[in-house]
Amino acid sequence: MLTIEVQPMNINMLLDDLLVSLVPSSNYSLPTTEYHSLMGLMATVALSFTISPTLLWLLFGAALCLVEFVLPTAYTAVIMGIAAMIVAAITPLMREPLLQVILWLLLSVALFLLFRRLAPKRKTSAIRDAVEAQTISEILPGKTGRVLYEGNSWRARCSDETRAIAPNEKVYVIGREGTTLIVLPDKL
């Protein structure tokens, strides 16, 4: 249990200093009865409160999950928030805060790797019909070059890893991987 306690004596001294700095005696002064009643009222406010580690981890996890709405983090913040909520469930069994933090870090990494493994992979998008393009630079075997396709310069790779394609040669675009076009030479 994390307990924060504030002593009334410290609050009185702090409020005293704050009031004196805010209201200099040369400009205005509070009558002593009003001053003491104000100090008494402030001193009677709740002086100690307790935050359980479970509640702390739950709030931390919820805050991390809400970060995803404000700042897109590709679900990294959500994964860390879920890990914090799992740690919140385990805190009654594990009292040591350092072990809780280590568990949270390990769970975050494990959940991130699991999520990455289960996330759908990028698929190679196929172009419906073979479309003509023209090479701008030479495409070496197994390497990428540049082609002019639909009026723009694109990075391209030959689908046959053993063939080279010369510059200014007509090619057919047969697919795409991200921003790289997969091409075949006009003359096989």
Contact map, one row per residue, 1 for C-alpha under 8 A:
11100000000000000000000000000000000000000000000001111000000000000000000000000000000000000000000000000000000000000000000000000000000000000000000000000000000000000000000000000000000000000000
11110000000000000000000000000000000000000000000001111000000000000000000000000000000000000000000000000000000000000000000000000000000000000000000000000000000000000000000000000000000000000000
11111000000000000000000000000000000000000000000111100000000000000000000000000000000000000000000000000000000000000000000000000000000000000000000000000000000000000000000000000000000000000000
01111100000000000000000000000000000000000000000111000000000000000000000000000000000000000000000000000000000000000000000000000000000000000000000000000000000000000000000000000000000000000000
00111110000000000000000000000000000000000000001110000000000000000000000000000000000000000000000000000000000000000000000000000000000000000000000000000000000000000000000000000000000000000000
00011111011000000000000000000000000000000000001100000000000000000000000000000000000000000000000000000000000000000000000000000000000000000000000000000000000000000000000000000000000000000000
00001111111000000000000000000000000000000000001000000000000000000000000000000000000000000000000000000000000000000000000000000000000000000000000000000000000000000000000000000000000000000000
00000111111100000000000000000000000000000010001000000000000000000000000000000000000000000000000000000000000000000000000000000000000000000000000000000000000000000000000000000000000000000000
00000011111110000000000000000000000000000000000000000000000000000000000000000000000000000000000000000000000000000000000000000000000000000000000000000000000000000000000000000000000000000000
00000111111111000000000000000000000000000000000000000000000000000000000000000000000000000000000000000000000000000000000000000000000000000000000000000000000000000000000000000000000000000000
00000111111111100000000000000000000000000010000000000000000000000000000000000000000000000000000000000000000000000000000000000000000000000000000000000000000000000000000000000000000000000000
00000001111111110000000000000000000000100010000000000000000000000000000000000000000000000000000000000000000000000000000000000000000000000000000000000000000000000000000000000000000000000000
00000000111111111000000000000000000000000000000000000000000000000000000000000000000000000000000000000000000000000000000000000000000000000000000000000000000000000000000000000000000000000000
00000000011111111100000000000000000000000000000000000000000000000000000000000000000000000000000000000000000000000000000000000000000000000000000000000000000000000000000000000000000000000000
00000000001111111110000000000000000000100000000000000000000000000000000000000000000000000000000000000000000000000000000000000000000000000000000000000000000000000000000000000000000000000000
00000000000111111111000000000000000000000000000000000000000000000000000000000000000000000000000000000000000000000000000000000000000000000000000000000000000000000000000000000000000000000000
00000000000011111111100000000000000000000000000000000000000000000000000000000000000000000000000000000000000000000000000000000000000000000000000000000000000000000000000000000000000000000000
00000000000001111111110000000000000000000000000000000000000000000000000000000000000000000000000000000000000000000000000000000000000000000000000000000000000000000000000000000000000000000000
00000000000000111111111000000000000000000000000000000000000000000000000000000000000000000000000000000000000000000000000000000000000000000000000000000000000000000000000000000000000000000000
00000000000000011111111110000000000000000000000000000000000000000000000000000000000000000000000000000000000000000000000000000000000000000000000000000000000000000000000000000000000000000000
00000000000000001111111100000000000000000000000000000000000000000000000000000000000000000000000000000000000000000000000000000000000000000000000000000000000000000000000000000000000000000000
00000000000000000111111100000000000000000000000000000000000000000000000000000000000000000000000000000000000000000000000000000000000000000000000000000000000000000000000000000000000000000000
00000000000000000011111110111000000000000000000000000000000000000000000000000000000000000000000000000000000000000000000000000000000000000000000000000000000000000000000000000000000000000000
00000000000000000001111111111000000000000000000000000000000000000000000000000000000000000000000000000000000000000000000000000000000000000000000000000000000000000000000000000000000000000000
00000000000000000001001111111000000000000000000000000000000000000000000000000000000000000000000000000000000000000000000000000000000000000000000000000000000000000000000000000000000000000000
00000000000000000000000111111000000000000000000000000000000000000000000000000000000000000000000000000000000000000000000000000000000000000000000000000000000000000000000000000000000000000000
00000000000000000000001111111000000000000000000000000000000000000000000000000000000000000000000000000000000000000000000000000000000000000000000000000000000000000000000000000000000000000000
00000000000000000000001111111100000000000000000000000000000000000000000000000000000000000000000000000000000000000000000000000000000000000000000000000000000000000000000000000000000000000000
00000000000000000000001111111110000000000000000000000000000000000000000000000000000000000000000000000000000000000000000000000000000000000000000000000000000000000000000000000000000000000000
00000000000000000000000000011111011000000000000000000000000000000000000000000000000000000000000000000000000000000000000000000000000000000000000000000000000000000000000000000000000000000000
00000000000000000000000000001111111000000000000000000000000000000000000000000000000000000000000000000000000000000000000000000000000000000000000000000000000000000000000000000000000000000000
00000000000000000000000000000111111100000000000000000000000000000000000000000000000000000000000000000000000000000000000000000000000000000000000000000000000000000000000000000000000000000000
00000000000000000000000000000011111110000000000000000000000000000000000000000000000000000000000000000000000000000000000000000000000000000000000000000000000000000000000000000000000000000000
00000000000000000000000000000111111111000000000000000000000000000000000000000000000000000000000000000000000000000000000000000000000000000000000000000000000000000000000000000000000000000000
00000000000000000000000000000111111111100000000000000000000000000000000000000000000000000000000000000000000000000000000000000000000000000000000000000000000000000000000000000000000000000000
00000000000000000000000000000001111111110000000000000000000000000000000000000000000000000000000000000000000000000000000000000000000000000000000000000000000000000000000000000000000000000000
00000000000000000000000000000000111111111000000000000000000000000000000000000000000000000000000000000000000000000000000000000000000000000000000000000000000000000000000000000000000000000000
00000000000000000000000000000000011111111100000000000000000000000000000000000000000000000000000000000000000000000000000000000000000000000000000000000000000000000000000000000000000000000000
00000000000100100000000000000000001111111110000000000000000000000000000000000000000000000000000000000000000000000000000000000000000000000000000000000000000000000000000000000000000000000000
00000000000000000000000000000000000111111111000000000000000000000000000000000000000000000000000000000000000000000000000000000000000000000000000000000000000000000000000000000000000000000000
00000000000000000000000000000000000011111111100000000000000000000000000000000000000000000000000000000000000000000000000000000000000000000000000000000000000000000000000000000000000000000000
00000000000000000000000000000000000001111111100000000000000000000000000000000000000000000000000000000000000000000000000000000000000000000000000000000000000000000000000000000000000000000000
00000001001100000000000000000000000000111111111000000000000000000000000000000000000000000000000000000000000000000000000000000000000000000000000000000000000000000000000000000000000000000000
00000000000000000000000000000000000000011111111000000000000000000000000000000000000000000000000000000000000000000000000000000000000000000000000000000000000000000000000000000000000000000000
00000000000000000000000000000000000000001111111000000000000000000000000000000000000000000000000000000000000000000000000000000000000000000000000000000000000000000000000000000000000000000000
00000000000000000000000000000000000000000011111110000000000000000000000000000000000000000000000000000000000000000000000000000000000000000000000000000000000000000000000000000000000000000000
00001111000000000000000000000000000000000011111110000000000000000000000000000000000000000000000000000000000000000000000000000000000000000000000000000000000000000000000000000000000000000000
00111100000000000000000000000000000000000000011111000000000000000000000000000000000000000000000000000000000000000000000000000000000000000000000000000000000000000000000000000000000000000000
00111000000000000000000000000000000000000000011111100000000000000000000000000000000000000000000000000000000000000000000000000000000000000000000000000000000000000000000000000000000000000000
11110000000000000000000000000000000000000000000111110000000000000000000000000000000000000000000000000000000000000000000000000000000000000000000000000000000000000000000000000000000000000000
11100000000000000000000000000000000000000000000011111011000000000000000000000000000000000000000000000000000000000000000000000000000000000000000000000000000000000000000000000000000000000000
11000000000000000000000000000000000000000000000001111111000000000000000000000000000000000000000000000000000000000000000000000000000000000000000000000000000000000000000000000000000000000000
11000000000000000000000000000000000000000000000000111111100000000000000000000000000000010010000000000000000000000000000000000000000000000000000000000000000000000000000000000000000000000000
00000000000000000000000000000000000000000000000000011111110000000000000000000000000000111011000000000000000000000000000000000000000000000000000000000000000000000000000000000000000000000000
00000000000000000000000000000000000000000000000000111111111000000000000000000000000000010000000000000000000000000000000000000000000000000000000000000000000000000000000000000000000000000000
00000000000000000000000000000000000000000000000000111111111100000000000000000000000000010000000000000000000000000000000000000000000000000000000000000000000000000000000000000000000000000000
00000000000000000000000000000000000000000000000000001111111110000000000000000000000110110000000000000000000000000000000000000000000000000000000000000000000000000000000000000000000000000000
00000000000000000000000000000000000000000000000000000111111111000000000000000000000110010000000000000000000000000000000000000000000000000000000000000000000000000000000000000000000000000000
00000000000000000000000000000000000000000000000000000011111111100000000000000000000000000000000000000000000000000000000000000000000000000000000000000000000000000000000000000000000000000000
00000000000000000000000000000000000000000000000000000001111111110000000000000000100100000000000000000000000000000000000000000000000000000000000000000000000000000000000000000000000000000000
00000000000000000000000000000000000000000000000000000000111111111000000000000001111110000000000000000000000000000000000000000000000000000000000000000000000000000000000000000000000000000000
00000000000000000000000000000000000000000000000000000000011111111100000000000000100010000000000000000000000000000000000000000000000000000000000000000000000000000000000000000000000000000000
00000000000000000000000000000000000000000000000000000000001111111110000000000000100000000000000000000000000000000000000000000000000000000000000000000000000000000000000000000000000000000000
00000000000000000000000000000000000000000000000000000000000111111111000000001101100000000000000000000000000000000000000000000000000000000000000000000000000000000000000000000000000000000000
00000000000000000000000000000000000000000000000000000000000011111111100000001111110000000000000000000000000000000000000000000000000000000000000000000000000000000000000000000000000000000000
00000000000000000000000000000000000000000000000000000000000001111111110000000100000000000000000000000000000000000000000000000000000000000000000000000000000000000000000000000000000000000000
00000000000000000000000000000000000000000000000000000000000000111111111100001100000000000000000000000000000000000000000000000000000000000000000000000000000000000000000000000000000000000000
00000000000000000000000000000000000000000000000000000000000000011111111111101100000000000000000000000000000000000000000000000000000000000000000000000000000000000000000000000000000000000000
00000000000000000000000000000000000000000000000000000000000000001111111100000000000000000000000000000000000000000000000000000000000000000000000000000000000000000000000000000000000000000000
00000000000000000000000000000000000000000000000000000000000000000111111100000000000000000000000000000000000000000000000000000000000000000000000000000000000000000000000000000000000000000000
00000000000000000000000000000000000000000000000000000000000000000011111110000000000000000000000000000000000000000000000000000000000000000000000000000000000000000000000000000000000000000000
00000000000000000000000000000000000000000000000000000000000000000011111111100000000000000000000000000000000000000000000000000000000000000000000000000000000000000000000000000000000000000000
00000000000000000000000000000000000000000000000000000000000000000001001111111000000000000000000000000000000000000000000000000000000000000000000000000000000000000000000000000000000000000000
00000000000000000000000000000000000000000000000000000000000000000001000111111000000000000000000000000000000000000000000000000000000000000000000000000000000000000000000000000000000000000000
00000000000000000000000000000000000000000000000000000000000000000001000111111110000000000000000000000000000000000000000000000000000000000000000000000000000000000000000000000000000000000000
00000000000000000000000000000000000000000000000000000000000000000000000011111111000000000000000000000000000000010000000000000000000000000000000000000000000000000000000000000000000000000000
00000000000000000000000000000000000000000000000000000000000000011011000011111111100000000000000000000000000000000000000000000000000000000000000000000000000000000000000000000000000000000000
00000000000000000000000000000000000000000000000000000000000000011111000000111111110000000000000000000000000000000000000000000000000000000000000000000000000000000000000000000000000000000000
00000000000000000000000000000000000000000000000000000000000000001000000000111111111000000000000000000000000100110000000000000000000000000000000000000000000000000000000000000000000000000000
00000000000000000000000000000000000000000000000000000000000010011000000000011111111100000000000000000001001100000000000000000000000000000000000000000000000000000000000000000000000000000000
00000000000000000000000000000000000000000000000000000000000111111000000000001111111110000000000000000000000000000000000000000000000000000000000000000000000000000000000000000000000000000000
00000000000000000000000000000000000000000000000000000000000010001000000000000111111111000000000000000000000000000000000000000000000000000000000000000000000000000000000000000000000000000000
00000000000000000000000000000000000000000000000000000000000010000000000000000011111111100000000000000001001100100000000000000000000000000000000000000000000000000000000000000000000000000000
00000000000000000000000000000000000000000000000000000000110110000000000000000001111111110000000000000001000000000000000000000000000000000000000000000000000000000000000000000000000000000000
00000000000000000000000000000000000000000000000000000000110011000000000000000000111111111000000000000000000000000000000000000000000000000000000000000000000000000000000000000000000000000000
00000000000000000000000000000000000000000000000000000000000000000000000000000000011111111100000000000000000000000000000000000000000000000000000000000000000000000000000000000000000000000000
00000000000000000000000000000000000000000000000000000100100000000000000000000000001111111110000000010011000000000000000000000000000000000000000000000000000000000000000000000000000000000000
00000000000000000000000000000000000000000000000000001111110000000000000000000000000111111110000000000000000000000000000000000000000000000000000000000000000000000000000000000000000000000000
00000000000000000000000000000000000000000000000000000100000000000000000000000000000011111111000000000000000000000000000000000000000000000000000000000000000000000000000000000000000000000000
00000000000000000000000000000000000000000000000000000000000000000000000000000000000001111111110000000000000000000000000000000000000000000000000000000000000000000000000000000000000000000000
00000000000000000000000000000000000000000000000000001100000000000000000000000000000000111111111000010000000000000000000000000000000000000000000000000000000000000000000000000000000000000000
00000000000000000000000000000000000000000000000000000100000000000000000000000000000000001111111000000000000000000000000000000000000000000000000000000000000000000000000000000000000000000000
00000000000000000000000000000000000000000000000000000000000000000000000000000000000000000111111000000000000000000000000000000000000000000000000000000000000000000000000000000000000000000000
00000000000000000000000000000000000000000000000000000000000000000000000000000000000000000111111100110000000000000000000000000000000000000000000000000000000000000000000000000000000000000000
00000000000000000000000000000000000000000000000000000000000000000000000000000000000000000011111110010000000000000000000000000000000000000000000000000000000000000000000000000000000000000000
00000000000000000000000000000000000000000000000000000000000000000000000000000000000000000000011111110000000000000000000000000000000000000000000000000000000000000000000000000000000000000000
00000000000000000000000000000000000000000000000000000000000000000000000000000000000000000000001111111000000000000000000000000000000000000000000000000000000000000000000000000000000000000000
00000000000000000000000000000000000000000000000000000000000000000000000000000000000000000000000111111100000000000000000000000000000000000000000000000000000000000000000000000000000000000000
00000000000000000000000000000000000000000000000000000000000000000000000000000000000000000000010111111110000000000000000000000000000000000000000000000000000000000000000000000000000000000000
00000000000000000000000000000000000000000000000000000000000000000000000000000000000000100010011111111111000000000000000000000000000000000000000000000000000000000000000000000000000000000000
00000000000000000000000000000000000000000000000000000000000000000000000000000000000000000000000011111111100000000000000000000000000000000000000000000000000000000000000000000000000000000000
00000000000000000000000000000000000000000000000000000000000000000000000000000000000000000000000001111111110000000000000000000000000000000000000000000000000000000000000000000000000000000000
00000000000000000000000000000000000000000000000000000000000000000000000000000000000000100000000000111111111000000000000000000000000000000000000000000000000000000000000000000000000000000000
00000000000000000000000000000000000000000000000000000000000000000000000000000001001100100000000000011111111100000000000000000000000000000000000000000000000000000000000000000000000000000000
00000000000000000000000000000000000000000000000000000000000000000000000000000000000000000000000000001111111110000000000000000000000000000000000000000000000000000000000000000000000000000000
00000000000000000000000000000000000000000000000000000000000000000000000000000000000000000000000000000111111111000000000000000000000000000000000000000000000000000000000000000000000000000000
00000000000000000000000000000000000000000000000000000000000000000000000000000001001000000000000000000011111111100000000000000000000000000000000000000000000000000000000000000000000000000000
00000000000000000000000000000000000000000000000000000000000000000000000000000011001000000000000000000001111111110000000000000000000000000000000000000000000000000000000000000000000000000000
00000000000000000000000000000000000000000000000000000000000000000000000000000000000000000000000000000000111111111000000000000000000000000000000000000000000000000000000000000000000000000000
00000000000000000000000000000000000000000000000000000000000000000000000000000000000000000000000000000000011111111100000000000000000000000000000000000000000000000000000000000000000000000000
00000000000000000000000000000000000000000000000000000000000000000000000000000010001000000000000000000000001111111110000000000000000000000000000000000000000000000000000000000000000000000000
00000000000000000000000000000000000000000000000000000000000000000000000000010010000000000000000000000000000111111111000000000000000000000000000000000000000000000000000000000000000000000000
00000000000000000000000000000000000000000000000000000000000000000000000000000000000000000000000000000000000011111111100000000000000000000000000000000000000000000000000000000000000000000000
00000000000000000000000000000000000000000000000000000000000000000000000000000000000000000000000000000000000001111111110000000000000000000000000000000000000000000000000000000000000000000000
00000000000000000000000000000000000000000000000000000000000000000000000000000000000000000000000000000000000000111111111000000000000000000000000000000000000000000000000000000000000000000000
00000000000000000000000000000000000000000000000000000000000000000000000000000000000000000000000000000000000000011111111000000000000000000000000000000000000000000000000000000000000000000000
00000000000000000000000000000000000000000000000000000000000000000000000000000000000000000000000000000000000000001111111000000000000000000000000000000000000000000000000000000000000000000000
00000000000000000000000000000000000000000000000000000000000000000000000000000000000000000000000000000000000000000111111100000000000000000000000000000000000000000000000000000000000000000000
00000000000000000000000000000000000000000000000000000000000000000000000000000000000000000000000000000000000000000011111110000000000000000000000000000000000000000000000000000000000000000000
00000000000000000000000000000000000000000000000000000000000000000000000000000000000000000000000000000000000000000000011111000000000000000000000000000000000000000000000000000000000000000000
00000000000000000000000000000000000000000000000000000000000000000000000000000000000000000000000000000000000000000000001111100000000000000000000000000000000000000000000000000000000000000000
00000000000000000000000000000000000000000000000000000000000000000000000000000000000000000000000000000000000000000000000111110000000000000000000000000000000000000000000000000000000000000000
00000000000000000000000000000000000000000000000000000000000000000000000000000000000000000000000000000000000000000000000011111000000000000000000000000000000000000000000000000000100000000000
00000000000000000000000000000000000000000000000000000000000000000000000000000000000000000000000000000000000000000000000001111100000000000000000000000000000000000000000000000011110000000000
00000000000000000000000000000000000000000000000000000000000000000000000000000000000000000000000000000000000000000000000000111110000000000000000000000000000000000000000000000011100000000000
00000000000000000000000000000000000000000000000000000000000000000000000000000000000000000000000000000000000000000000000000011111000000000000000000000000000000000000000000000111000000000000
00000000000000000000000000000000000000000000000000000000000000000000000000000000000000000000000000000000000000000000000000001111110000000000000000000000000000000000000000001111000000000000
00000000000000000000000000000000000000000000000000000000000000000000000000000000000000000000000000000000000000000000000000000111110000000000000000000000000000000000000000000100000000000000
00000000000000000000000000000000000000000000000000000000000000000000000000000000000000000000000000000000000000000000000000000011111000000000000000000000000000000000000000000100000000000000
00000000000000000000000000000000000000000000000000000000000000000000000000000000000000000000000000000000000000000000000000000011111100000000000000000000000000000000000000011100000000000000
00000000000000000000000000000000000000000000000000000000000000000000000000000000000000000000000000000000000000000000000000000000111110000000000000000000000000000000000000011100000000000000
00000000000000000000000000000000000000000000000000000000000000000000000000000000000000000000000000000000000000000000000000000000011111000000000000001000000000000000000001111000000000000000
00000000000000000000000000000000000000000000000000000000000000000000000000000000000000000000000000000000000000000000000000000000001111100000000000111100000000000000000001111000000000000000
00000000000000000000000000000000000000000000000000000000000000000000000000000000000000000000000000000000000000000000000000000000000111110000000000111000000000000000001111100000000000000000
00000000000000000000000000000000000000000000000000000000000000000000000000000000000000000000000000000000000000000000000000000000000011111110000011110000000000000000111111100000000000000000
00000000000000000000000000000000000000000000000000000000000000000000000000000000000000000000000000000000000000000000000000000000000001111100000011110000100000000000001100000000000000000000
00000000000000000000000000000000000000000000000000000000000000000000000000000000000000000000000000000000000000000000000000000000000000111110000011100000000000000000011100000000000000000000
00000000000000000000000000000000000000000000000000000000000000000000000000000000000000000000000000000000000000000000000000000000000000111111000011000000000000000001111000000000000000000000
00000000000000000000000000000000000000000000000000000000000000000000000000000000000000000000000000000000000000000000000000000000000000101111101111000000000111000001111000000000000000000000
00000000000000000000000000000000000000000000000000000000000000000000000000000000000000000000000000000000000000000000000000000000000000000111111110000000000000000011100000000000000000000000
00000000000000000000000000000000000000000000000000000000000000000000000000000000000000000000000000000000000000000000000000000000000000000011111000000000000001011111000000000000000000000000
00000000000000000000000000000000000000000000000000000000000000000000000000000000000000000000000000000000000000000000000000000000000000000001111100000000000011011110000000000000000000000000
00000000000000000000000000000000000000000000000000000000000000000000000000000000000000000000000000000000000000000000000000000000000000000011111110000000000011000000000000000000000000000000
00000000000000000000000000000000000000000000000000000000000000000000000000000000000000000000000000000000000000000000000000000000000000000011011111000000001111000000000000000000000000000000
00000000000000000000000000000000000000000000000000000000000000000000000000000000000000000000000000000000000000000000000000000000000000111111001111100000001110000000000000000000000000000000
00000000000000000000000000000000000000000000000000000000000000000000000000000000000000000000000000000000000000000000000000000000000000111110000111110000111100000000000000000000000000000000
00000000000000000000000000000000000000000000000000000000000000000000000000000000000000000000000000000000000000000000000000000000000011111000000011111000111100000000000000000000000000000000
00000000000000000000000000000000000000000000000000000000000000000000000000000000000000000000000000000000000000000000000000000000000011110000000001111111110000000000000000000000000000000000
00000000000000000000000000000000000000000000000000000000000000000000000000000000000000000000000000000000000000000000000000000000000111000000000000111111110000000000000000000000000000000000
00000000000000000000000000000000000000000000000000000000000000000000000000000000000000000000000000000000000000000000000000000000000010000000000000011111000000000000000000000000000000000000
00000000000000000000000000000000000000000000000000000000000000000000000000000000000000000000000000000000000000000000000000000000000000000000000000011111100000000000000000000000000000000000
00000000000000000000000000000000000000000000000000000000000000000000000000000000000000000000000000000000000000000000000000000000000000000000000000011111110000000000000000000000000000000000
00000000000000000000000000000000000000000000000000000000000000000000000000000000000000000000000000000000000000000000000000000000000000010000000001111011111000000000000000000000000000000000
00000000000000000000000000000000000000000000000000000000000000000000000000000000000000000000000000000000000000000000000000000000000000000000000001111001111100000000000000000000001110000000
00000000000000000000000000000000000000000000000000000000000000000000000000000000000000000000000000000000000000000000000000000000000000000000000111100000111110000000000000000000001110000000
00000000000000000000000000000000000000000000000000000000000000000000000000000000000000000000000000000000000000000000000000000000000000000010000111100000011111000000000000000000000111100000
00000000000000000000000000000000000000000000000000000000000000000000000000000000000000000000000000000000000000000000000000000000000000000010011110000000001111100000000000000000000111100000
00000000000000000000000000000000000000000000000000000000000000000000000000000000000000000000000000000000000000000000000000000000000000000010111100000000000111111011100000000000000001111000
00000000000000000000000000000000000000000000000000000000000000000000000000000000000000000000000000000000000000000000000000000000000000000000000000000000000011111000000000000000000001110000
00000000000000000000000000000000000000000000000000000000000000000000000000000000000000000000000000000000000000000000000000000000000000000000110000000000000001111110000000000000000000010000
00000000000000000000000000000000000000000000000000000000000000000000000000000000000000000000000000000000000000000000000000000000000000000000110000000000000001111110000000000000000000000000
00000000000000000000000000000000000000000000000000000000000000000000000000000000000000000000000000000000000000000000000000000000000000000000110000000000000000011111000000000000000000000000
00000000000000000000000000000000000000000000000000000000000000000000000000000000000000000000000000000000000000000000000000000000000000000001110000000000000001011111100000000000000000000000
00000000000000000000000000000000000000000000000000000000000000000000000000000000000000000000000000000000000000000000000000000000000000000111100000000000000001000111110000000000000000000000
00000000000000000000000000000000000000000000000000000000000000000000000000000000000000000000000000000000000000000000000000000000000000100111000000000000000001000011111010000000000000001000
00000000000000000000000000000000000000000000000000000000000000000000000000000000000000000000000000000000000000000000000000000000000000101110000000000000000000000001111110000000000000000000
00000000000000000000000000000000000000000000000000000000000000000000000000000000000000000000000000000000000000000000000000000000000001111110000000000000000000000000111110000000000000000000
00000000000000000000000000000000000000000000000000000000000000000000000000000000000000000000000000000000000000000000000000000000000001111000000000000000000000000000011111000000000000000000
00000000000000000000000000000000000000000000000000000000000000000000000000000000000000000000000000000000000000000000000000000000000001100000000000000000000000000000111111100000000000001100
00000000000000000000000000000000000000000000000000000000000000000000000000000000000000000000000000000000000000000000000000000000000111100000000000000000000000000000000111110000000000001100
00000000000000000000000000000000000000000000000000000000000000000000000000000000000000000000000000000000000000000000000000000000000111100000000000000000000000000000000011111000000000111100
00000000000000000000000000000000000000000000000000000000000000000000000000000000000000000000000000000000000000000000000000000000011110000000000000000000000000000000000001111100000000111100
00000000000000000000000000000000000000000000000000000000000000000000000000000000000000000000000000000000000000000000000000000010011110000000000000000000000000000000000000111110000011110000
00000000000000000000000000000000000000000000000000000000000000000000000000000000000000000000000000000000000000000000000000000111111000000000000000000000000000000000000000011111000011110000
00000000000000000000000000000000000000000000000000000000000000000000000000000000000000000000000000000000000000000000000000011110000000000000000000000000000000000000000000001111100011100000
00000000000000000000000000000000000000000000000000000000000000000000000000000000000000000000000000000000000000000000000000011110000000000000000000000000000000000000000000000111111111000000
00000000000000000000000000000000000000000000000000000000000000000000000000000000000000000000000000000000000000000000000000111000000000000000000000000000000000000000000000000011111111000000
00000000000000000000000000000000000000000000000000000000000000000000000000000000000000000000000000000000000000000000000000010000000000000000000000000000000000000000000000000001111110000000
00000000000000000000000000000000000000000000000000000000000000000000000000000000000000000000000000000000000000000000000000000000000000000000000000000000011000000000000000000001111110000000
00000000000000000000000000000000000000000000000000000000000000000000000000000000000000000000000000000000000000000000000000000000000000000000000000000000011110000000000000000001111111000000
00000000000000000000000000000000000000000000000000000000000000000000000000000000000000000000000000000000000000000000000000000000000000000000000000000000011110000000000000001111111111100000
00000000000000000000000000000000000000000000000000000000000000000000000000000000000000000000000000000000000000000000000000000000000000000000000000000000000111100000000000001111100111110000
00000000000000000000000000000000000000000000000000000000000000000000000000000000000000000000000000000000000000000000000000000000000000000000000000000000000111100000000000111110000011111000
00000000000000000000000000000000000000000000000000000000000000000000000000000000000000000000000000000000000000000000000000000000000000000000000000000000000001110000000000111100000001111100
00000000000000000000000000000000000000000000000000000000000000000000000000000000000000000000000000000000000000000000000000000000000000000000000000000000000001000000100011110000000000111111
00000000000000000000000000000000000000000000000000000000000000000000000000000000000000000000000000000000000000000000000000000000000000000000000000000000000000000000000011110000000000011111
00000000000000000000000000000000000000000000000000000000000000000000000000000000000000000000000000000000000000000000000000000000000000000000000000000000000000000000000000000000000000001111
00000000000000000000000000000000000000000000000000000000000000000000000000000000000000000000000000000000000000000000000000000000000000000000000000000000000000000000000000000000000000001111
